[in-house]
Amino acid sequence: MLFTRSIRADVARAVKTLVPSVLAGALLIPHTAFAREESRRLHAGAVFVMSNSTDAVRGNEIVMYRRSESGALSLVGYFPSQGKGSGPSPTSTVFGSPVPATADGLGSSDSLVLSRNHRCLFAANAGSNSVSAFRVYPTGLALVKVVDSGGIFPVSLALNRTMLYVLNSGQEGHLAAFSVNQQCELKAMPEANQSLAAFTTDVFPNPAPNEVLTTAAQVSFTPHGRQLVVSVKGGPASAFGGRVVVFPVDEKGMIAGAGTATSFSVNEQTGGPFSFVFDDQERLILTQVNSTTAAVYRIDEKTLALEAVGSPISTKYPFPCWIARSGRYVYVVNFGHIPATNGGNPDGPGVIVGFTNIGGGLQDNGVEEAFPDALVGNHGIDLTVVDAGDASYLYFVQPRAGKIGIRRINANGTLSALGEVGGLLPGVDPFAGTNPGISAFQERCFLQDPDSLSPECSRGSAQGIAGY
């Protein structure tokens, strides 16, 4: 009897001790699940922006932002590329008089590209003629390797699985090929390189290594990987008409024949092909910067020439340089008015305009949004779209303000403002000082004597954006 009472007492004590523990464990389970969900919500992806700086100490850097499920960005850190960017663009003389276009240091699109699996990031270092390869981690970037770009002034990158092409826009222009392995390492493939001399004879040479308003702007593989496409804005000799060149590509991703050029014309409202994306039908949606238009083109599989689909559509504002797509919606960033030094025109602001790809061309969908910061020279520059499950977001660089703008893309293609985030060095005021003022800035920062740099070289020049 005594033994039974002792067992009962022991059991009671055990239950008394065990129940709170079980209850505590039961409370911990949902708490842990909530913590995991909260972590996922706060670490859904990332956005990367290139500083494009020529700073003597820091050089070019990749600024990494963590992206939450709500689209918000939070700064992760700055990761050196061990190369130099272009810095701000010198004053242009291509129009016959000094025109400051300092915000667009590269005159290109896709200077920063991310692999499809989001593991590798590649950056063009225009000022040091090199390309940096990074491995992407949730907490930051690891520099894998820096390679020679194979030419002068690299400004755009095209990635297709195991092949990377670099567009060097300096001098006569050049495409350099690299193989890419699973560790994001680059290996030069000189046998697949291609000169662009036959397509860039009218590029304006000043300021060296070429005037960015006339150079080759973007290189990209077609979605199926059978062609490589290059846009060339074109210089004064062509009345700024420009051309798009399509190269055939073999099963390894290497150029396998001569390029076919399709010429463009200001008179036909197609002058100055710049940035492009592809739709689900593998058609080219192209901005035409010298005509303030955008248009859709089909690539003929036999001739590799471009065939217009519908008519060009006005982008409403000057210099529509960058483009991004989310489903059937297309967004173009207009650089904005570029003033002469007499201040006759307003300087900017950049404006985002939206279109719907209706199959037979582009249709205005009413999106028209000026860059938010009321700063002199807050030009529009570079953007990217992140399609993330049930939501899509648009991110755009504000180089003059040193900020990234954030917009949610609604189901009907309209945009909802989600604020902006800093972390970038603000850029040059193109109206700074009086003559000679900005007009005296006519030599690129990376070509200047390091001991007597122009004051503009200490300012920001962010350009290049990618994300997931």
C-alpha positions, 0 to 999 in steps of 0.5 A: 500500500505504501509502495503504491502511494509512493508510485502515485506520488512519483507519477503526480510529480512527473506529470506536474513537471511534464505538463508545463514543458509540453505546453511550452513546447506546444507554444514554441512550435507555432512561434518557430514557424512564425519566425521562419515565415517572418524570415522568409518574408523579410529575405525574399530576394535581393536587388543589386546596383553598381556604383560605377565609380572611379574612386581611387580607394573604393573603385567600382562597387556593387551595392546590395539590398535585401528585398522583402516580400512586400517589395521593400529594400534594406541595405546589405552592404558594399562589395568592391569589384576590384575595378573602376567604373566610368564615373560621370559622363563628360560634357558632350559636343556631339550636337555641336555645342556643349551638352551636359549628360553627366548622369549617363556615364555608360550610355548602355543597358545591362552593365550588371547581369544576374544568372537565371539561378540567382547564384552568379552576378557579373559587373562591367568595369568600364574604367579599367576594361575588366569584368568582375564575377561574384557569387551571390549569397543571402548575406552578401557577395563573394568576388570570384574573379576579375578578368580583362574585358577583351576590349576598351570600355565594357558597358553591357553583358549578355549571359546564356547559361555557360556563355557570357558576351561582353560588349566593349563600346570603346573605339571600333567596338568589340564583343568578347566571349567567356565561358562560365562554370558553376562556380561563376568563374569566367574563362576567355574564349578568344576564338569566339570574339567578334569585331564591330568595326563594320557596324560602328563606323559613324561613332563619334570619337570625343570624348575618348574612348567614344561619345556615349550618345552614339556608341553600341548600347546593349548586347543580349542573347535571344531567349532561345539562345540561337542569336546574339543581338547588339544595338548601335545608337549611331553617330552624326554620319548616319544622322543618328539613325543607328542599327541593330546587328544580329549574329547567329549562335551555335549550340555552345553559345558562340557566334557562328557567322557574320552579323546582319544589320538592320538600319534605322532612321530618324525620318521614319521615327526609329532612330537611335536603337538603344535598350531592348527586351524580348516578349513571350513570342521572342520578339524584340521590344526596342527603345529608339532614343533619337526619335523618342519612340519604342517599337516591336520587331520580329527577327527573321530566322533566315535572314536575321533582319528585323521586321517591324510589328506595328508602328513606332509609338511615342514615349512622350519625353526625350531620350527613352533609354532603358526598358523593362518588361513584366508580362505584357506590360512594358516600362520605359525610362525617359532620361529627360531633357538634356539642357544646353549650357545656357540653361534654355531647357529644364534639366530632367526629370526622368519620366517612367512611361508604360505600354501594353504589348498587344501583339500587333505592337505597343499601346499606351496604358496611361502610366506616366510618372516623373522621378520623385525627387525635385532635384536639378538633373534628377534624370531617369536612368536604368530600371529592372523588374522583379516578378516574385510570385503573386507580386511584381516590382519595378526598381529604378536608379536615381543617380542624381539623388543617390536613391532607388525608387520602388514601385509595385506593378498592379494587375492592370499595369499601373504603378503604386509608389512604395517609396525609395531607399538611399545608399548611393552617392548623389551625382553631379548637378549638370548646371553646377557653377558658371562657364566654364563650369560643367563645360570644362568637364570634357575628359573621363575621370579614369583618363585624368591625372589622379592628382588633378581630377575634375571635381565632378569625379568625386560625385556619384555615377550609379548605373546598372541594376539587377534583382530577383 
